[in-house]
């Protein structure tokens, strides 16, 4: 039998084996037996070395074409088997989306509304170029009162308003911070060791006061903001507050008014009122003729800047503060602040948020589904 006749039989046999391959592993075995180092077509190509020039010129192209045809057949069969394997995998992994979701800790767990609102506030101010600063819950008299220009006789320093610890060996009484303003002092002091002003940051966190009723608890949450530079003014303060409230309550525009007030650490000082209207038990923000107090603000008092080593002749700034718990109550319709701290799982399942739904300005702050809604 001639080499050409042998190659025809080899091609017929290999082609049949390729067509009969039911899976990728079998097809790979066929490829190795045909085109591997010891394969039948490789052996056929090796016979070219023992042929005359005339035979080599005739058989060489024929054997190479045979190798190419087998390679194409294997590739075509492989594509078919891969498509079949993918279809089988998809069919085996198919799920009936109409079936009820099985209980899972990752799905049944809920983010507390206070944590959710803290994340919302941080997302808004981060987009406005603010950093987030933190400080200790246990403070000393200087950072909590003196550095903030709070006089010795101020009621906030008294036992009926502040949680004090017993005096230490040096006679100093530490206390639970009554606001997050000490974070402003500590952050500015730390900044003076570096590049110094300008400063632009918010300070969210827990605060503590001797108070408890439907709208007050001994431990609550505040967010305060501070901007200090050479050119900032009250117009910047008003724009910042308007931009924040519009983003937080997810309305196009919101009017605010600044009413004269008094805070030891700002001068002038203003209460912040936001535009709203009431429709029965519902509060609608951003429209109407009514006003609701939402926080306090003002231009940073020169004595506060002096306490942290900043020259008030060169720098000025503004500060503001709001209750995080109250913001959560207003936005999500919670009538009683005390329920925030009752550890009632039913309440948390109703008002809580899915852990994977992280608030952001691009995707929306609260278009994340409330549990139980």
N, C-alpha and C positions, 0 to 999 in steps of 0.2 A: 504493500500500500504506500502511495506517495505521501510526502509531507503535506501537500495541498489537500489530499483526501482526508488525512488525519485532522487537519485544522477544521475542516467542515464538521466532522463528528464532534470535535471538542466544542465548537460554537453551539451546535445543536444541544449538546448535553448541558452546557453551562446556562444557555438561555432557558431551558426547561427548569433547571434548578432555581434560577432567579424568579421565574414566574410562580414557582411552587412555594417560595419563601413566605411563611405566614407571619413572621415577626422580624424585627431588626437584628436580633441575635443570629437567627438562621441566615439572613442575608449577608451578614458580616462573615460567617463561615464560608459561604459561597464565594465571596470576594477574595478571601485569603487563599482558598483552594484554587482560584483561577489566576489571580494577579499577584499573589504573595511571592516571596523569594523562591519557594518550592512549588508554586502553582503551575497548572498545566499550560497556561499561555506563556508564562515566564520560561518554562522548559522548552516550549516551541521556539521562542525567540533565541534561546541559547544554541539551537541547532544551526543558526545562520553562520556561526563561526566555522563549521566544517563543510560548508558548501563552496562551490566554485563561484567566481565572480558573476557569471551569467545567472546561476540559480539564485544567488543572493539578491541580485537586482530584481528578480521576479518574485521571490518569496518574501523578501524584506518588507516591501510596501503592503503585501497582503496580510502578513502577520501583524504589522502595526495597525492596520485598519481593523483587524479582528479585535485587537486589544482596545481600540477606541470604541468599537461598537459595544463590547461587553461593559466597558466603563460607563457608557451612556445608559445602558439597560439597568445597571445596578443603581445609578443615580436616580433614574426615573422610578424604579421600584421602591427605593428608599423614601422618596418624597411621598409616595402613596402610603407606605406603612407609617411614616411619621404623622401624616394627616389622620390616619385611622387611629393611631395611638392617642393623639390629642383629643379626638372626638370621644374616644372611650374614657379618657381621664375626665373630661368635662362632664360627661354623662354620669360618671360615678360620683363626682363632687357636687352634683346639682342639689340644690336645697329648695324646699317648698317655703317660699317667703310668707305664705299665709298661715303657717304653723305658729303657735305662740312661742315667744322667746323664753328659753330656759333661764331659770334664776342664776344669776352670776354676780359675785361681789363687785366686779368692775362696772356692771350695768346698774345694780341696785343701789350702790353707794351714791351719796349726794354731797355736793359742795355747799357749805353753809352760805346763806345770802350775804353775810358780812364779808366772808372771804371773796365771794363773787364781786361785790361792790368795790372792795379794795383793788381787785384786779382790773375792774373797769376804770376806776379812777387813775390807776397807774398807767394804763394803756393810753388814756386821753392825754395826760400830762407828758408822758414820754414822747408822744407825737408832737407836742408843743415845745420840746427841747428841755424838759425838766429831768433832773436826776431824782432818784429815790434814796433818801437818807434814813438811817435807823439809829436808835440810841437805847440806853438802859431804861427799864421800867422803874428801878430804884434809883432815886436821885438825891442830890444834896441841896442844901438851901441856896447856894450860890447859883447853880444852873437853873433851878426851878423858879426862883423868886428874884434874887438880887440882880443877876445879870439881865433880867427882863424888866428892870426898873419898877418892881413891885415893892411898895413901901413896907416898912416893918409893921405898921399898924393896919395893913390891908386885911380885910376879913378872910381872904383866901389862905392866909398864913395860920389861921386859928384852927384849933383842934376840931371844931364842929364842921369844918369843911375839908380837912386834909387828913389822910392816914399817915401818922408818924410812927416810926420805930422807936424803941427805947434808946436813950443816949448811949453812944459807944464809949470806949475808954478815954477818948479825948473830949468827951462831953458833947460831941456833935450828934444831932438827930437826923438820920436819913429818913426819907419819906417815899411813898409811892407817887410818881409824878402826876400832877393834876392836869396836865396838858402835854402835848408833844412839842411845845415851844422850846424846851431844853435841848431838843435835837438840833434846832436851829443854832443855838449857842455853841454846842459842841462841834457841829459841822463847820461853822465859821472859824472857830478856834483852830481846828485841825487844818483848815484851808490857809490860815495865816502862816503855818509852818511850811506851806508849799508856795503855790503861785499867788495865793490871796484872791481877792475879788477879781472878776464878777462871780456871783453865786446865783444859781437857779435850781431849786430843788423842792420837792415835797417831802413831808415827814408823816406818813400814816402809822398808826399804832394804837395800843391800849392806853387808856388813862383811867385815873381812879379819884373819886370824890365821895364824900359822905352824903349820899342822896339816893332815894329809892321811891319811885312811884310809877305811874303808867308810862311816863315819857322819860324817866331818869332811872339809872341803875348805878350801883357803886362802882362797877367797872364798865367802861364803854369805849368806843373807838372814835378817834379824831383823825383828820388829815389837815395838816397845815402846810402852807406854801410860802416860800421866801424868794425874792429876787433882789439882789444888791448889785448895782453898778453905778456908773457916773452919770447916766442920762435917763434912767427910768423915772416915770412919773405916774400920777393917778390915772391918766388916760390908759396907760398900759395895764394898770390894775383892773380897770373896768372892762377892758377888752378881754383880758384873761379870764375873768369870772364869767362873762357872757359866753365866751367860746366854750368854756368847760361845761356850764350848765346846759347849753344847747346840745352839746355832744352827749352828755350823760343822760339827759331825759329824751334824747333822740327826737328833737324838734328842729325845724329849720332855723328859727330865730327865737330869742327870748329876751324880753326887756328886764332890766334890773334897775333898782334905785338904791342909792347909798345914803343912808340917814346918819346924821351926826351922832356920835356916841363917845364913850370913853373906855380906853384900854391903856394900862400903864406903859405898854411896850410899843405903842404906835401914837403918832401925832402928825396930822389929824387922824381920828379914828371914826370908822363908819360901820353901821350894821348893814348887812346885805339882804335886800328884799328881792324876790323874783316874782314876775308876773304869773298870775294863775286865775282860774275860776273854779267854782265848785258846782257840780251837777249832782245833787243828792249827796250820796256818800263818796262820790268820785271826785278826785282832784285832777284838773286838767291844766298842765303846765304849758306856758308859752302863748296863752291867749286869755282874754277877759280883762276885767277892770279891778280885780282883787290883787292883793299882795301877800306874800308869805315870807317871814324872816327865815333865812337859810344859813346865816353865819356872820362872822365878824371880819373886819379888815382894816387896813390903814397903812400909812407910810411909816416905816421903821423909825422909832424914836432915836435921836442922836445918842442918847445915853446907852442904848443897847449896843449900838455900833462901837461906842467908846469902850465898853466892857470887853469886847473881843478884839480890841486893838485896831479898829478901822477908823480912819479919819473922816468924820462926818462932814468936813468941809469939801472933801473930794468925792465922797460916795453917798448915795442915798438908795432907798429901796422901798418895796412894799411887801406886806405880809397879809395872809388871810387864813381863816380856819373854819372848818365845817365838821359837823358830826356825821360820821360814816353810818352809824346805826339809823339816824334820822333820814339820811338820804335813801337808805334801803327801804325804810318804811314808806316814804313818799312815792318811790318809784314802783315798788312791788305790792303796795296796798296792804301792809301789815299794821293792824290797829294797836297792838300792845307791844311795847319794847321788852317787857319782861319775858315774853315767850322766846326771845332770842337765846335765852340762857337756861331754859327749862330742860334741855336735853330730851325733848319729846320727839321720838322718831317719826310719829305721824305728821307733826308739824314740819319736820325737815324734809320728809318725802313730798310734802305738798309744795313747799316754798324753795326747796333746794334745787341745785343745778347739776346736770350731768358732768362728771369729771373731765371728759374729753372735749367738752365745748368751751374752749378757752376764749374769753372775750378779746376782740380786736377791732380796730376801726375799719379795716378793710372788709371783714366779714360781718360786722355788726356786733354791738355789745350785748344786747339781750334778746336777739332773735333766736337764742338758744332755748330749746323747749324747757319750760319749767316742769319739774316732776309733778305728776298728778294733774297736769293741765292738758 
